[in-house]
Amino acid sequence: MSAKRRHDDDEVDRAASSNMKQKKRQVAASSNKNQKRHVAAVILARGGSKGIPLKNIKPLAGVPLIGWVLRAAVDSEVFDSVWVSTDHAEIKKVAEAWGAQVHQRSPEVSRDSTSSLETIQEFLKDHNEVDIVCNIQATSPCLHPFDVREALKKITEDGYDSVFSVVRRHQFRWKEVDELSDEKTKALNLDPANRPRRQDWPGELCENGSFYFTTKDLINTGHLQGGKSIYYEMLPEFSVDIDGDIDWPVAEQRVLRYGYPGKVVRLLFCNVSACLAEGINALSSNTRNTSAIHMLQEKQVEVILLTSSNDAVAQSLADKLQKRTGCQVMKVGKKPQNNLEEVMKNKSLDWKHVAFMGFDQADEKLLKLAGLSAVPGDAPELASKAAKYICHLSRGSGAVWDFAEHIFLHKPMAKP
């Protein structure tokens, strides 16, 4: 056999082998795509913090820090379950209020030295049904649902084993040197003699720590990244990382502008005695509350004021309230949830599109159920922990206005 013929035969064999491998990858990807796998979001939120005590539940723009990412995870509607792994009772309460299940982590994985991998491995031992884990960082409050949806497709449709978020940075890096030595610094990612303009340089992709998708099989080998791995590029405005003792007011401005606000609100239930204090007197003495209600109505957000069946004062003011605000005033019984859900059913709405404003312990369940909920700034602690937004103003002093502004502030930015 001639050398040329042997070479041609080798080329054919290599091509056939390559085609066979490609077909196997396609079959595997197709199998993974068609096979239903349990996808879980897991947010790690340990109680200890070297910087800000209980940072994960500290209010950021009126919302607990962890609430921003939980809202995005739940609204993405791609997760079979959403979990918060914690060792702290207060974090557990907030997590449950935002629709998450809680994994009680053990003391062994609650130390300062514990890695994310160890904590997730413990989670998987208790939840064997999970096939894909998305580790979302609580310190990334500008995460939006569309980002996690698109990233997950790379595993479920394209057959990758791990996907992680990155952001494009345009920063020139230099080698660090000891000031006491004679060593000179060197450019690490540019030629100083031919320094490019920003618009002429594509920049570099850097992890932004927002989320990490990983298959259970890869995690069981001791890795959160690896196998067939790919990145998902996020826009810089959504790549906000609050880690360490950051300037909280600066962080609030970023999240107010770029954070995900949640589903569009179509109906607001407002507990009159809890939020407007003295009923009609509060509406008269504080025009911001009535203005807020009218603003909501103009934006096609229906407002229903709630009075209690055992609140004689509120009942006597119902007609005046309705005339002044133009809102329906509804009396609710001992189980107000039944009354509210009957109204929602008639309007073809679910809790994701409903806001609720309450004040005390009696409102706790409704504050948790509503897609967006709020309490005045002077609300009791139990209600505050159940609410998704804490107003800066107290009841009777413009709290309804405060909440209305919160609803409107992000509405144009919402991209679920």
N, C-alpha and C positions, 0 to 999 in steps of 0.2 A: 504493500500500500504506500502511495506517495505521501511525502510530508504535507503537501498541500491538501490532499484528501483527508488525512488525519486531522489537520487543522480545521477544515470545514466541518468534519464530523463533531469535533470538540465544540465548535461554535454552535452547532445545532443542539447538542446535548445541553450546553449552558443555557441556551434560549428556552429549551423545553423545561429545564429545571426552574428557570426564572418565572416562566408562565405558570408552572405548577404552584410555586410558592405564592404568586400573586392571586391565583384562584383560591388557594387555601385561606389567604387573608380576607378575600372578598366573601367567602363562605362564612368565615368566623364573624366578620362584621355584620353580615346579613343575619346570622343566628343570634348575635347579641341584640340586634335591632328588633327582631321579632319576639325575642324572649322577654317577658315582663320581669324586670328586676326592681327590687325595693330600693328606692333612693331616699336617703335620710340626710337632712341638714342637721349639723351638730355645731352648736356654739359653745365654746369652752369659756366658762365664767367663774373663775375661782374667787373666793371671798377676800383673800389676802391681796394687798396691793402695796408696793413699795412707794408709789407716788401718791395717788389720790385714793383715800380710803373708800372702798366700795365704788370704785370708778364706774364699773359696768352698769350700775343702776342710778348713777348721778344724773339728774335732769340736764339735758342738753337741748336748749331751745324749747323747754317745757316737756320734753320727751325723755324717758330714761335712755341712756346711751345704747343699751342693748335692744331697746324697743325699735330703734331705727332699722337694724338689720333683721329683726324678727318680722317686722311689718313687710319688708321686701321679700323675705323667704316665704312667708305664708301667701302673699299675693302673687308670687310667681306661679303657684299652682302646679309645680313640677315635682314637689316632694311628697312622698307617701307618708312621711312623718317629719316633724320639726322638733328638735330636742335642744335643751340647754343642760350641759353637764356642769354641775356646781356642788359645792360643799357648804353653801351658806343659805340659811332659811329665808332671809330677806330677798336674795336673788331669786330663789325658788318662787316666791309670791309674785314678783314682777314678771317672771318668765311665763307663769301660768296665765296671768292677766293678759299677756300678749299672744296667747294661743299656742304656746309651746308645751311639750311634755318635758318632764324633768328627770334626768338621770342623776341619781345621788352618787357622786363619785366617792371612792374610798379614801381614807387618810393617806394611803400609800401613793396615790396619784394627785395629792393636793399640796405637795411640798413646792417650795420655790424652785427646786431643781428638776421637777417633773417635766418631761417633754410632752408636746402635743401628741406625738405618736403613742406614748405609753397610755395617755388618757383615752385616746380613741380606741386603742386595742382593748382596754378594759370595757369600754362601751360596747364594742362588738361581741365580747364574750357574753354580755347580758342580753344582747339583741341579735341573735344569730340570723334573724330574717332579713337583715340589712345586707344588700349587695354592693351598694355604692354610697360612699360618704362624701358629703360636701362640708368641709370644715370652714365655716364662715367666721371671720374675726369680728368680735364685738366692737372693736375700735375702728371700724370702717363704716361710719354712719351714712355715707352717701351712696351706698350700694343700691342699685335699682333691679327690679324683677327681670327686665329684659336681658341683663348681663348674665345672670345665673341660668336663664333659659337657654341662651345661645351657647354658653360654655358646656352645658350638660349634653347638648347634641353631639359634641365631639367624642363623647364616650358612647352614648346610646346609638348614634347613627354612624359615626366614623370609626368606631372600634378602638379608641385610645384607652389607655389604662389610667392615665392621670392628666389632669388639666389644671393649670394654675393661672391666676390673674397677674397681668403685668401692666405697666404704664410706660409710655415713651418719654424719656428724659433727654433734654438738651443741656448737659452739664459736662464741662471738660474736667477730667480727673488728672491729678498729679500724685506722684509717689511721695509718701511721707518719709521724712528723713530725721535723724537725730540732730538737733540744732548744735550739739557740742561736737559733732563729727565734721569731717571735711567733705562728706558726701554731698553731691548736688542733686537736687530734685530733677525728675524726668517726667515728661508728659506721658500719660498712659493711654490716652485714646485720641491724640491729635498730633499733628506736626506743627509746632509753633511757627516754623518758617512759612507755612502755608495754612495759616489759621482760617478755617472756613466760616462763612457767614451762617447764621442760624438757619436761614431759609434754604441754604445749599447743603445742609447736613441732616441726614435722616434721624440722627440721635441714636440712643441705645434703649433697649428694652430692659426694664428693671422690675423685679417683683414688687407689687404694691401691698401684698399681704391681705388682700380683701377676701379671697376664698381659694380653696384647694379641693378639687374633686379627685377622688381616688377610689379604685375598686377594692373590695374587701380582699381579694386574692393578693393584691400588691401589698396591702397593709399587713397581711399575715406573713409576708416575707421580711417585714421590718422596714418598710419604706412608705413615705407619703408621696414621693415623687419618684418616677422611674418607669421601667417598662416602656411601652410605646407612649411617649409623653409629648405634650404640646402646650403652648401657652394660649391665653385668651387676652387680647389687648383691650384695656378699658380706656375711656377718655380721661384726660388729666383732671377735669372738673369733678369727676366722680371718684377719683383716687385720693380721697382724704383719709389720712391715717392718724388717729388720735392715740398716740402711744407715749406714755410718760406724763410728766407734769406740764402739759401744754397750756397755753394761755386760753382759758375757757371762753372768754368773750369772742376771741378771734375764731375759735372753732364753731361757736354758735352762728356767727355770720356766714361761715362757709356752708354749714348744714342747712341754714335757712334758705340759702340760694340754690344749693344743689342736692339736698337730701330728698329722698322719695317720700311724698306726703301720704300715700295710700290711695285707696279707691275713691272715686268721685262721690262726694256726699250728696244725696238727693233729699234726705229727710232728717230733720233734727228734732228729737224729743228733748224738751227742757223742763226739768222739775222746777216749778214756780217758786215754792217756798224755800227750796234749797239754794237756788241761784239768784233769784231776784229779791230775796230776803223778805221785805214787807209788801210783796205783791205790787199792787198798783202804785203804792207810794214810791217804791224803788224805780218803777218805770217813769214816774213823774219827776222825781228828784235827780235822776241820772239819765239824761237824754241819749247817752251813748248806747244804753241797752236797747231802747226802742229803735234807734238808728241802725244798730246791728241787725235787729230782726228784719227791718225793712230792706236792708242790704242783701240779706240772705234770700228774701223773697224775690227781689229783683234778679238774682242770679239763679232762679228756678230751684232754690232749696226751700222746700216746704218746712215750716216750723209749727210744731204742735206743743202747746204748753200743757203740762201735766199738773193736776191737783190731786190730792189724796182724799179718799172718801171719809177719812176721819179728821180732815183739816177744815174746820168750819170757817175759819177766816178766809182761806183761799176760795172756798165755795162761794162765799158772799161776794167775792170780787170777780168771779168768772166772767160775768156779762161785761163789766167794765174793761177787763183785760182783753177780751175778744174784740171789743169795739176799738180800743186804742191801738192794738197791735195788728188787727186783721188776721190773727191766728185762730185756729181752732183750739178751744180749751177743753181738754178731756179729763174726766175724773177716772182715776184708776183705783182698783180694789187692793186687797191684801196681797194678791199675786199679780203685780203690774206687768210682768213678762207676758202673761197670757193676753192682756189687753193690747199691748204694743204689737205682739206678733199677729194678732188678728187684723190690725190696721195694715201692717206690712204685707200680709197675704193679699188683702184687697187691692193693694197698690203694686203687687208683683215685685216686692223688694225683699232682699235678704239683709242680714246684719252687716255685710261688707259695705253696703251703701247707706247705712244709717249711722247718725251721730247721736250721742246721748250726753246730756249734761246733768250731773247730779251733785250731791254734796256729802252725804253721810253714809254710815254703814248699811242702811237699808237699800242704797243704790249700788252696792258693790257688785252684785251679779250682772246688772245691766251695764255697768261701766266696763266689765270684762267682755261682755257679748258684743257690744257695738264695735263697728269697724273703726270708728274714731270716737273717743270719749274724753270728757274733761271735767275737772272740778275747779271751783274758785281757789284762790291762793290760800284762803284760811280754812280749807276743808280738813277734817280729821285725817290722821295718818293712814288709817285703814283704807279709806276711800281714795286717798292720793296714790297709794300703791296700786290700786286697781285701775286707775285712770291712765289713759294714754297721753294725756296732756294736762299739765298743771298751770292754770292761769297765773299771771303775775298780779292780777287784781283780785280783790276779795268780792264776796257776794254782795250784791246791792251797790257795788262801786265800779261797775263796768266789766265784770267778768264775762258776760255774754259777748260784749264787744271784743274782748281779748280773744275769745274762742273763735268768733267769726273771722277775725283777722288771720288767725292760724289756719282756718279752713281755706281762705282765699289766697294766702301768701304763696302756696306751692301749686295751686291748681293748674296754672299754665305749664309748670315744669313736669307734671305727672306723666310718666311714660311707662305704664305697667306692662 
